[in-house]
């Protein structure tokens, strides 16, 4: 796996756009999964037999 040879002039084009997009996509997916997990845990604790007082 080799990175494309580019200078700072093209950092916002083909060199920087894809890696930044991939990183943001992974971060976004992680946040969504984390919030969904917290929502499920909160729902389970609020409706289950072992709910907090």
N, CA, C and O atoms as a GROMACS GRO file, in nm:
protein
  212
    1UNK      N    1   0.085  -0.120   0.000
    1UNK     CA    2   0.000   0.000   0.000
    1UNK      C    3   0.088   0.124   0.000
    1UNK      O    4   0.161   0.149   0.096
    2UNK      N    5   0.081   0.201  -0.105
    2UNK     CA    6   0.164   0.320  -0.116
    2UNK      C    7   0.077   0.443  -0.133
    2UNK      O    8  -0.022   0.441  -0.207
    3UNK      N    9   0.114   0.549  -0.064
    3UNK     CA   10   0.039   0.674  -0.076
    3UNK      C   11   0.076   0.746  -0.205
    3UNK      O   12   0.191   0.735  -0.249
    4UNK      N   13  -0.016   0.818  -0.265
    4UNK     CA   14   0.016   0.893  -0.388
    4UNK      C   15   0.117   1.004  -0.359
    4UNK      O   16   0.112   1.069  -0.255
    5UNK      N   17   0.206   1.023  -0.454
    5UNK     CA   18   0.309   1.126  -0.437
    5UNK      C   19   0.249   1.262  -0.471
    5UNK      O   20   0.220   1.290  -0.587
    6UNK      N   21   0.230   1.345  -0.370
    6UNK     CA   22   0.169   1.474  -0.393
    6UNK      C   23   0.227   1.577  -0.297
    6UNK      O   24   0.283   1.541  -0.194
    7UNK      N   25   0.214   1.702  -0.332
    7UNK     CA   26   0.266   1.810  -0.249
    7UNK      C   27   0.153   1.874  -0.170
    7UNK      O   28   0.038   1.830  -0.178
    8UNK      N   29   0.185   1.979  -0.094
    8UNK     CA   30   0.083   2.046  -0.013
    8UNK      C   31  -0.021   2.117  -0.100
    8UNK      O   32  -0.132   2.144  -0.053
    9UNK      N   33   0.013   2.145  -0.225
    9UNK     CA   34  -0.082   2.214  -0.312
    9UNK      C   35  -0.206   2.129  -0.337
    9UNK      O   36  -0.317   2.181  -0.348
   10UNK      N   37  -0.186   1.997  -0.345
   10UNK     CA   38  -0.297   1.908  -0.376
   10UNK      C   39  -0.347   1.835  -0.252
   10UNK      O   40  -0.411   1.730  -0.262
   11UNK      N   41  -0.318   1.890  -0.135
   11UNK     CA   42  -0.357   1.821  -0.012
   11UNK      C   43  -0.509   1.815   0.003
   11UNK      O   44  -0.562   1.723   0.065
   12UNK      N   45  -0.578   1.913  -0.054
   12UNK     CA   46  -0.723   1.915  -0.040
   12UNK      C   47  -0.795   1.841  -0.151
   12UNK      O   48  -0.917   1.830  -0.149
   13UNK      N   49  -0.720   1.791  -0.250
   13UNK     CA   50  -0.784   1.726  -0.364
   13UNK      C   51  -0.777   1.574  -0.350
   13UNK      O   52  -0.832   1.518  -0.255
   14UNK      N   53  -0.709   1.508  -0.443
   14UNK     CA   54  -0.710   1.362  -0.444
   14UNK      C   55  -0.626   1.302  -0.332
   14UNK      O   56  -0.638   1.183  -0.302
   15UNK      N   57  -0.539   1.382  -0.270
   15UNK     CA   58  -0.450   1.326  -0.169
   15UNK      C   59  -0.513   1.328  -0.030
   15UNK      O   60  -0.497   1.231   0.045
   16UNK      N   61  -0.583   1.434   0.005
   16UNK     CA   62  -0.633   1.446   0.141
   16UNK      C   63  -0.781   1.416   0.156
   16UNK      O   64  -0.827   1.386   0.267
   17UNK      N   65  -0.857   1.423   0.047
   17UNK     CA   66  -1.002   1.411   0.059
   17UNK      C   67  -1.043   1.269   0.098
   17UNK      O   68  -1.126   1.250   0.187
   18UNK      N   69  -0.986   1.170   0.031
   18UNK     CA   70  -1.028   1.032   0.055
   18UNK      C   71  -0.989   0.983   0.194
   18UNK      O   72  -1.074   0.929   0.264
   19UNK      N   73  -0.862   0.998   0.238
   19UNK     CA   74  -0.828   0.952   0.373
   19UNK      C   75  -0.909   1.022   0.481
   19UNK      O   76  -0.954   0.958   0.575
   20UNK      N   77  -0.929   1.154   0.468
   20UNK     CA   78  -1.007   1.227   0.568
   20UNK      C   79  -1.151   1.176   0.568
   20UNK      O   80  -1.211   1.160   0.675
   21UNK      N   81  -1.206   1.150   0.450
   21UNK     CA   82  -1.343   1.099   0.442
   21UNK      C   83  -1.352   0.962   0.507
   21UNK      O   84  -1.449   0.933   0.577
   22UNK      N   85  -1.252   0.877   0.484
   22UNK     CA   86  -1.254   0.744   0.544
   22UNK      C   87  -1.247   0.753   0.695
   22UNK      O   88  -1.319   0.682   0.766
   23UNK      N   89  -1.161   0.841   0.746
   23UNK     CA   90  -1.148   0.857   0.891
   23UNK      C   91  -1.277   0.911   0.951
   23UNK      O   92  -1.322   0.862   1.054
   24UNK      N   93  -1.337   1.011   0.887
   24UNK     CA   94  -1.461   1.067   0.938
   24UNK      C   95  -1.573   0.964   0.931
   24UNK      O   96  -1.658   0.958   1.020
   25UNK      N   97  -1.575   0.882   0.825
   25UNK     CA   98  -1.678   0.781   0.812
   25UNK      C   99  -1.667   0.678   0.924
   25UNK      O  100  -1.768   0.639   0.984
   26UNK      N  101  -1.544   0.634   0.954
   26UNK     CA  102  -1.524   0.536   1.061
   26UNK      C  103  -1.559   0.598   1.196
   26UNK      O  104  -1.620   0.532   1.280
   27UNK      N  105  -1.521   0.724   1.217
   27UNK     CA  106  -1.552   0.790   1.342
   27UNK      C  107  -1.703   0.807   1.357
   27UNK      O  108  -1.758   0.786   1.465
   28UNK      N  109  -1.770   0.844   1.248
   28UNK     CA  110  -1.915   0.861   1.250
   28UNK      C  111  -1.984   0.729   1.282
   28UNK      O  112  -2.078   0.725   1.362
   29UNK      N  113  -1.938   0.620   1.219
   29UNK     CA  114  -1.997   0.489   1.246
   29UNK      C  115  -1.975   0.449   1.391
   29UNK      O  116  -2.064   0.392   1.454
   30UNK      N  117  -1.856   0.479   1.445
   30UNK     CA  118  -1.827   0.444   1.584
   30UNK      C  119  -1.919   0.520   1.679
   30UNK      O  120  -1.970   0.463   1.775
   31UNK      N  121  -1.939   0.649   1.654
   31UNK     CA  122  -2.025   0.731   1.739
   31UNK      C  123  -2.169   0.681   1.733
   31UNK      O  124  -2.236   0.672   1.835
   32UNK      N  125  -2.217   0.649   1.613
   32UNK     CA  126  -2.354   0.601   1.597
   32UNK      C  127  -2.373   0.470   1.672
   32UNK      O  128  -2.473   0.452   1.741
   33UNK      N  129  -2.279   0.378   1.657
   33UNK     CA  130  -2.291   0.249   1.726
   33UNK      C  131  -2.284   0.268   1.877
   33UNK      O  132  -2.355   0.201   1.951
   34UNK      N  133  -2.198   0.360   1.923
   34UNK     CA  134  -2.185   0.385   2.067
   34UNK      C  135  -2.313   0.444   2.123
   34UNK      O  136  -2.360   0.402   2.229
   35UNK      N  137  -2.371   0.543   2.053
   35UNK     CA  138  -2.495   0.604   2.100
   35UNK      C  139  -2.610   0.503   2.097
   35UNK      O  140  -2.694   0.502   2.187
   36UNK      N  141  -2.614   0.419   1.994
   36UNK     CA  142  -2.718   0.317   1.984
   36UNK      C  143  -2.706   0.217   2.098
   36UNK      O  144  -2.806   0.175   2.156
   37UNK      N  145  -2.580   0.180   2.132
   37UNK     CA  146  -2.557   0.088   2.243
   37UNK      C  147  -2.602   0.150   2.375
   37UNK      O  148  -2.666   0.084   2.456
   38UNK      N  149  -2.569   0.278   2.397
   38UNK     CA  150  -2.611   0.346   2.519
   38UNK      C  151  -2.763   0.354   2.527
   38UNK      O  152  -2.821   0.338   2.634
   39UNK      N  153  -2.828   0.378   2.412
   39UNK     CA  154  -2.973   0.386   2.410
   39UNK      C  155  -3.034   0.251   2.447
   39UNK      O  156  -3.130   0.245   2.523
   40UNK      N  157  -2.978   0.143   2.393
   40UNK     CA  158  -3.030   0.010   2.426
   40UNK      C  159  -3.009  -0.021   2.574
   40UNK      O  160  -3.097  -0.078   2.637
   41UNK      N  161  -2.894   0.015   2.628
   41UNK     CA  162  -2.867  -0.012   2.770
   41UNK      C  163  -2.961   0.070   2.858
   41UNK      O  164  -3.013   0.019   2.957
   42UNK      N  165  -2.982   0.196   2.823
   42UNK     CA  166  -3.073   0.281   2.900
   42UNK      C  167  -3.215   0.226   2.893
   42UNK      O  168  -3.286   0.226   2.994
   43UNK      N  169  -3.255   0.180   2.776
   43UNK     CA  170  -3.390   0.124   2.759
   43UNK      C  171  -3.404  -0.004   2.841
   43UNK      O  172  -3.509  -0.027   2.902
   44UNK      N  173  -3.300  -0.087   2.842
   44UNK     CA  174  -3.306  -0.212   2.916
   44UNK      C  175  -3.312  -0.185   3.067
   44UNK      O  176  -3.387  -0.251   3.139
   45UNK      N  177  -3.234  -0.088   3.114
   45UNK     CA  178  -3.234  -0.057   3.257
   45UNK      C  179  -3.365   0.007   3.301
   45UNK      O  180  -3.408  -0.012   3.414
   46UNK      N  181  -3.427   0.084   3.212
   46UNK     CA  182  -3.549   0.156   3.251
   46UNK      C  183  -3.672   0.067   3.244
   46UNK      O  184  -3.773   0.098   3.307
   47UNK      N  185  -3.667  -0.041   3.168
   47UNK     CA  186  -3.785  -0.126   3.152
   47UNK      C  187  -3.766  -0.265   3.211
   47UNK      O  188  -3.863  -0.338   3.229
   48UNK      N  189  -3.641  -0.303   3.241
   48UNK     CA  190  -3.616  -0.437   3.291
   48UNK      C  191  -3.650  -0.451   3.438
   48UNK      O  192  -3.680  -0.353   3.506
   49UNK      N  193  -3.647  -0.576   3.488
   49UNK     CA  194  -3.678  -0.601   3.629
   49UNK      C  195  -3.570  -0.549   3.723
   49UNK      O  196  -3.594  -0.535   3.843
   50UNK      N  197  -3.451  -0.521   3.669
   50UNK     CA  198  -3.340  -0.474   3.753
   50UNK      C  199  -3.316  -0.326   3.730
   50UNK      O  200  -3.201  -0.282   3.727
   51UNK      N  201  -3.422  -0.248   3.712
   51UNK     CA  202  -3.406  -0.106   3.684
   51UNK      C  203  -3.358  -0.032   3.808
   51UNK      O  204  -3.381  -0.075   3.921
   52UNK      N  205  -3.290   0.077   3.786
   52UNK     CA  206  -3.234   0.154   3.897
   52UNK      C  207  -3.344   0.235   3.966
   52UNK      O  208  -3.436   0.282   3.899
   53UNK      N  209  -3.335   0.251   4.096
   53UNK     CA  210  -3.436   0.328   4.171
   53UNK      C  211  -3.430   0.478   4.138
   53UNK      O  212  -3.508   0.556   4.192
   0.00000   0.00000   0.00000
